[in-house]
């Protein structure tokens, strides 16, 4: 009972304290909240968020099974230049003008996953590029910039060139083997019926297998260092966090005002 009375008295004193200093508290909160609202509305540059879904075949060129990790790391490396505000270097890497590079506020890439029927996360051969920029007028240049960044990386050029060179040699060998098998099949047509049937069947199976290899190589020859599954969304509405920041500012201002009012009361006493 004594504790309840003490808590009740403490609460009553707090309410009395707030009422007594209501003008100070209210004024402090309103002024700071108004300053934050004006800053976010008229002073801070607008911010636009956009995302692109991408795919990369770097791991195939390296003969590693790391999904999209190399491409994700390459994209995230660019944030270092944004943090250091080295937009000249960033513009050179992306092959874009410096004034366009200055629009970047954040660059972030994330590997994509999907929840399967067993409720396990399956890693996909795709990743997101998330950007926050100051202008929504340069999405085309930014998309071309990321392509330029990958296609002009010396290491990536070297490993992709070696990969395609090997695939071209393999393709030539497969075509040559298919032609030889087709020729042999034609020559065997006039031989013994049973042997011809067996040989022809084996030859057809080999040709079918080599044809599937040929088609797979054709597909692999189209691999790219970076490709867009879905380009950057053309967002026209700026990010609006005025309400969140105003509420946060009001809460912090109220706490600070309480401290000021408490110090004020101590001085009066």
C-alpha positions as CSV (number, residue, x, y, z in Angstrom):
1,X,0.0,0.0,0.0
2,X,2.9,2.3,0.8
3,X,4.5,1.6,-2.5
4,X,1.3,2.3,-4.4
5,X,0.9,5.7,-2.5
6,X,4.5,6.6,-3.4
7,X,4.0,5.7,-7.0
8,X,0.7,7.6,-7.1
9,X,2.4,10.7,-5.5
10,X,5.3,10.4,-7.9
11,X,3.0,10.3,-10.9
12,X,1.0,13.2,-9.6
13,X,4.2,15.2,-9.1
14,X,5.2,14.4,-12.7
15,X,1.9,15.6,-14.1
16,X,2.1,18.7,-12.0
17,X,5.7,19.3,-13.3
18,X,4.5,18.8,-16.9
19,X,1.6,21.2,-16.5
20,X,3.7,23.8,-14.8
21,X,6.2,23.7,-17.7
22,X,3.7,23.0,-20.5
23,X,4.6,26.2,-22.4
24,X,8.3,25.4,-22.4
25,X,7.7,21.7,-23.4
26,X,5.2,22.5,-26.1
27,X,7.2,25.3,-27.5
28,X,10.4,23.4,-27.6
29,X,8.7,20.4,-29.3
30,X,6.9,22.5,-31.9
31,X,9.9,24.6,-32.8
32,X,12.2,21.6,-33.3
33,X,9.6,19.6,-35.2
34,X,9.0,22.6,-37.5
35,X,12.7,23.0,-38.2
36,X,12.9,19.3,-39.1
37,X,9.9,19.5,-41.4
38,X,11.2,22.7,-43.2
39,X,14.7,21.1,-43.6
40,X,13.3,17.9,-45.1
41,X,10.9,19.8,-47.3
42,X,12.9,22.7,-48.6
43,X,16.6,22.1,-47.9
44,X,17.5,18.4,-48.1
45,X,17.9,17.3,-51.7
46,X,15.1,14.9,-52.9
47,X,15.9,11.2,-52.8
48,X,14.6,8.4,-55.0
49,X,14.9,4.7,-54.5
50,X,15.0,2.2,-57.3
51,X,15.8,-1.5,-57.7
52,X,16.9,-3.7,-60.6
53,X,16.9,-7.5,-60.9
54,X,20.1,-8.8,-62.5
55,X,22.0,-11.9,-63.4
56,X,25.6,-12.6,-64.0
57,X,27.6,-15.6,-65.3
58,X,30.9,-14.7,-63.7
59,X,30.9,-18.0,-61.7
60,X,30.5,-20.0,-64.9
61,X,33.6,-18.2,-66.3
62,X,35.5,-18.9,-63.1
63,X,34.2,-22.5,-62.9
64,X,33.1,-21.9,-59.4
65,X,29.7,-22.5,-57.7
66,X,29.3,-19.2,-55.8
67,X,25.9,-18.2,-57.3
68,X,25.9,-14.4,-57.7
69,X,28.5,-13.6,-54.9
70,X,31.2,-12.2,-57.2
71,X,28.8,-9.8,-59.0
72,X,27.3,-8.8,-55.7
73,X,30.7,-8.0,-54.2
74,X,31.7,-6.0,-57.3
75,X,28.5,-3.8,-57.0
76,X,28.9,-3.3,-53.2
77,X,32.5,-2.2,-53.8
78,X,31.2,0.9,-55.5
79,X,29.6,2.2,-52.2
80,X,33.2,2.9,-51.0
81,X,33.5,5.7,-53.6
82,X,30.1,7.1,-52.6
83,X,31.0,7.1,-48.9
84,X,34.2,9.0,-49.7
85,X,32.4,11.3,-52.1
86,X,35.0,10.4,-54.8
87,X,32.5,10.9,-57.6
88,X,35.3,11.4,-60.3
89,X,36.6,7.9,-59.7
90,X,33.1,6.5,-59.5
91,X,32.2,8.2,-62.8
92,X,35.4,6.7,-64.4
93,X,34.5,3.2,-63.2
94,X,30.9,3.4,-64.5
95,X,31.8,5.3,-67.7
96,X,29.4,8.2,-66.8
97,X,29.8,11.9,-66.3
98,X,30.8,13.1,-62.9
99,X,27.6,15.1,-62.4
100,X,25.6,11.8,-62.9
101,X,27.9,10.0,-60.5
102,X,27.2,12.7,-57.9
103,X,23.5,11.6,-57.9
104,X,24.3,8.4,-56.0
105,X,23.6,8.3,-52.3
106,X,23.6,4.5,-51.8
107,X,24.5,1.5,-54.0
108,X,23.7,-1.9,-52.6
109,X,23.5,-5.4,-54.1
110,X,21.8,-8.5,-52.5
111,X,21.7,-12.1,-53.5
112,X,18.1,-13.3,-54.1
113,X,16.6,-16.3,-52.3
114,X,13.3,-18.1,-52.7
115,X,11.3,-20.1,-50.1
116,X,10.6,-23.6,-51.6
117,X,7.8,-26.0,-50.7
118,X,9.8,-27.4,-47.8
119,X,10.1,-23.8,-46.4
120,X,13.8,-23.8,-47.1
121,X,15.5,-20.9,-48.7
122,X,16.9,-21.7,-52.1
123,X,19.6,-19.5,-53.6
124,X,18.7,-18.1,-57.0
125,X,21.0,-17.2,-59.9
126,X,19.8,-13.6,-59.6
127,X,20.5,-10.6,-57.4
128,X,19.1,-7.1,-56.7
129,X,20.8,-3.8,-57.2
130,X,19.3,-1.2,-54.9
131,X,20.1,2.4,-55.4
132,X,19.2,5.7,-53.8
133,X,19.8,8.8,-56.0
134,X,19.2,12.5,-55.9
135,X,17.5,12.6,-59.3
136,X,15.2,10.4,-61.2
137,X,16.4,11.6,-64.6
138,X,19.4,9.4,-65.1
139,X,18.2,5.8,-64.9
140,X,19.2,5.0,-68.5
141,X,22.7,6.3,-67.9
142,X,23.0,4.4,-64.6
143,X,21.9,1.1,-66.2
144,X,24.5,1.6,-69.0
145,X,27.1,2.5,-66.3
146,X,26.8,-0.8,-64.5
147,X,27.1,-2.7,-67.8
148,X,30.2,-0.6,-68.6
149,X,31.6,-1.4,-65.1
150,X,31.4,-5.1,-65.7
151,X,32.3,-5.2,-69.4
152,X,35.5,-3.1,-68.9
153,X,36.9,-4.9,-65.9
154,X,40.2,-6.4,-67.0
155,X,39.9,-9.5,-64.9
156,X,36.4,-10.2,-66.1
157,X,37.5,-9.6,-69.7
158,X,40.3,-12.1,-69.3
159,X,38.4,-14.9,-67.8
160,X,35.4,-14.5,-70.1
161,X,37.7,-14.4,-73.2
162,X,39.4,-17.7,-72.1
163,X,36.0,-19.3,-71.4
164,X,34.6,-18.3,-74.9
165,X,37.7,-19.4,-76.6
166,X,37.4,-22.8,-75.0
167,X,33.8,-23.1,-75.9
168,X,34.5,-22.2,-79.6
169,X,37.1,-24.9,-79.8
170,X,34.7,-27.4,-78.3
171,X,31.9,-26.3,-80.6
172,X,34.2,-26.8,-83.7
173,X,35.1,-30.3,-82.4
174,X,31.5,-31.2,-81.9
175,X,30.5,-30.0,-85.4
176,X,33.3,-32.0,-86.9
177,X,32.3,-35.1,-85.0
178,X,28.7,-34.8,-86.1
179,X,29.7,-34.4,-89.7
180,X,32.0,-37.5,-89.4
181,X,29.2,-39.6,-87.9
182,X,26.7,-38.5,-90.5
183,X,29.2,-39.5,-93.2
184,X,29.8,-42.9,-91.6
185,X,26.1,-43.5,-91.4
186,X,25.7,-42.8,-95.1
187,X,28.5,-45.2,-96.0
188,X,27.1,-48.0,-93.9
189,X,23.7,-47.9,-95.6
190,X,24.6,-50.5,-98.2
191,X,26.1,-53.1,-95.8
192,X,24.6,-56.1,-93.9
193,X,21.0,-55.3,-92.7
194,X,21.4,-56.3,-89.1
195,X,24.8,-54.7,-88.6
196,X,23.7,-51.6,-90.5
197,X,20.6,-51.3,-88.2
198,X,22.7,-51.6,-85.0
199,X,25.4,-49.2,-86.3
200,X,22.8,-46.7,-87.5
201,X,21.1,-46.8,-84.2
202,X,24.3,-46.1,-82.3
203,X,25.2,-43.4,-84.7
204,X,21.9,-41.7,-84.3
205,X,22.2,-41.8,-80.6
206,X,25.7,-40.2,-80.7
207,X,24.5,-37.6,-83.1
208,X,21.6,-36.8,-80.9
209,X,23.9,-36.5,-77.9
210,X,26.4,-34.3,-79.7
211,X,23.5,-32.1,-81.0
212,X,22.4,-31.5,-77.5
213,X,26.0,-30.6,-76.5
214,X,26.1,-28.2,-79.5
215,X,22.9,-26.5,-78.4
216,X,24.2,-26.2,-74.8
217,X,27.4,-24.6,-76.1
218,X,25.3,-22.2,-78.2
219,X,23.5,-21.2,-75.0
220,X,26.8,-20.8,-73.1
221,X,28.3,-18.6,-75.8
222,X,25.5,-16.1,-75.0
223,X,26.6,-15.8,-71.3
224,X,27.1,-12.2,-70.2
225,X,29.0,-10.6,-67.3
226,X,25.9,-8.7,-66.3
227,X,22.4,-8.7,-67.7
228,X,19.2,-7.1,-66.6
229,X,16.3,-9.4,-65.8
230,X,14.3,-6.3,-64.8
231,X,15.8,-2.8,-65.4
232,X,15.6,-0.1,-62.7
233,X,12.1,0.9,-61.9
234,X,11.4,4.4,-63.1
235,X,10.3,5.9,-59.7
236,X,8.9,9.4,-60.0
237,X,7.9,9.9,-56.4
238,X,10.6,11.0,-54.0
239,X,11.2,9.2,-50.7
240,X,9.1,10.8,-48.0
241,X,10.1,10.2,-44.4
242,X,8.9,13.6,-43.1
243,X,6.3,12.0,-40.8
244,X,8.8,9.5,-39.3
245,X,11.5,12.0,-38.7
246,X,9.1,14.6,-37.3
247,X,7.7,12.1,-34.8
248,X,11.2,11.0,-33.8
249,X,12.3,14.6,-33.4
250,X,9.2,15.4,-31.3
251,X,9.9,12.5,-28.9
252,X,13.6,13.5,-28.5
253,X,12.7,17.2,-28.1
254,X,10.1,16.3,-25.4
255,X,12.8,14.4,-23.4
256,X,15.3,17.1,-23.8
257,X,12.7,19.7,-22.8
258,X,11.9,17.7,-19.7
259,X,15.6,17.8,-18.7
260,X,15.8,21.6,-19.3
261,X,12.7,22.2,-17.3
262,X,14.0,20.0,-14.5
263,X,17.3,22.0,-14.4
264,X,15.3,25.2,-14.4
265,X,13.2,24.1,-11.4
266,X,16.4,23.2,-9.5
267,X,17.8,26.6,-10.1
268,X,14.6,28.3,-8.9
269,X,14.6,26.2,-5.7
